Amino acid sequence: MGTIVRGRLTDVNKELWLVLSLFFLAGVMNFLIASHRMVLGFYVVPTLFSAYYYGRRHAVLTAFASLFTVILLVHFNPVLFSTVGTGSPEDKWYDITIWGGVLVVTAYAMGTLYDHKQNHIRELRETYHGVLLILRHFISKDEYTQNHSYRVSIYAAKVASYLGLKSERIEDVRAAALLHDIGKLDISKEILYKAARLTQEEFEEMKRHVEKGVEMLEPVGGSLRRVLPIILSHHDRFDGSGYHPTLGNDIPLEARIIAVADVYDSLTSDRPYRKAMSPFDAKEVITKESGTEFDPQVVDAFLAAFRKGEMEVSEVLV
């Protein structure tokens, strides 16, 4: 809870400094272009900015702040407004009132459009997540793989957050992780459940689950289309020795994240051919593969999350 509150306060402080900076910029522009009078158009900029980026409430508050700033400036230096209201002082304040009213209405209207857009995006995101959850139930032919994909999505999202990725990219990581093994629907049960080491032919068939998964998801389009390159690359290795010869930064960062999360969960889970490792032993394996199988910066983020105890998923959630 403390982290959430601190994060929210940080966001508020950023918004406040941005708006104050715009007020300062408006004042500087006013002075440079027309130092002998006030150009009200400059003081509309902070409100328009707030409406576009932060929504109705923020925009209306900024509009009132702009109006209050103009009133203070005119009160202490009436000459600033001399070219706009050339009649009596009452005319001057009448012009400011009209300007302020229009500004507040504009802020409310533009901010409402922003809020409607955000609500629409939120609804689309909820629908998108619902589709992902439905798809997750069809990802595998056994409980292990379904739960595996869910755990990998949690681990990958944690690592992505420690790398400082934006929320949209973290959602792409989560979606790709949920669906990264969907191609196993077309892999035979004999290969999936085999307790012994796979033959070369069986391994080549298992490798095809990557391309098969992309083929299944390609017709969907929309936001899911963004995750296709991630799914296609999640078995590529940092040194180029993976399923495809792609290496290093040519592999999408999201895929490099899922590669670490995928192996970590595989190592810490019982498989038909071996027992699970402890999380600390799995961590050591991943650390040793930094720079070869895994991207070093992703491993560093994984280790940071591990030290914070965030690379664990409660069985209740699975």
ABEGO torsion letter per residue (X at the ends): XAAAAAAAAAAAAAAAAAAAAAAAAAAAAAAAABAABBBAAAAAAAAAAAAAAAEAAAAAAAAAAAAAAAAAAAAABAAAAAAABABBAAAAAAAAAAAAAAAAAAAAAAAAAAAAAAAAAAAAAAAAAAAAAAAAAAABABAAAAAAAAAAAAAAAAAAAAAGBBAAAAAAAAAAAAAAAAAAAABBAAAAABABBBBAAAAAAAAAAAAAAAAAAAAAEEAAAAAAAAAAAAABBAAGABABABBEAABBAAAAAAAAAAAAAAAABBBAABBBBBAAAAAAAAAAABGBABBAAAAAAAAAAAAAGAABBBAAAX
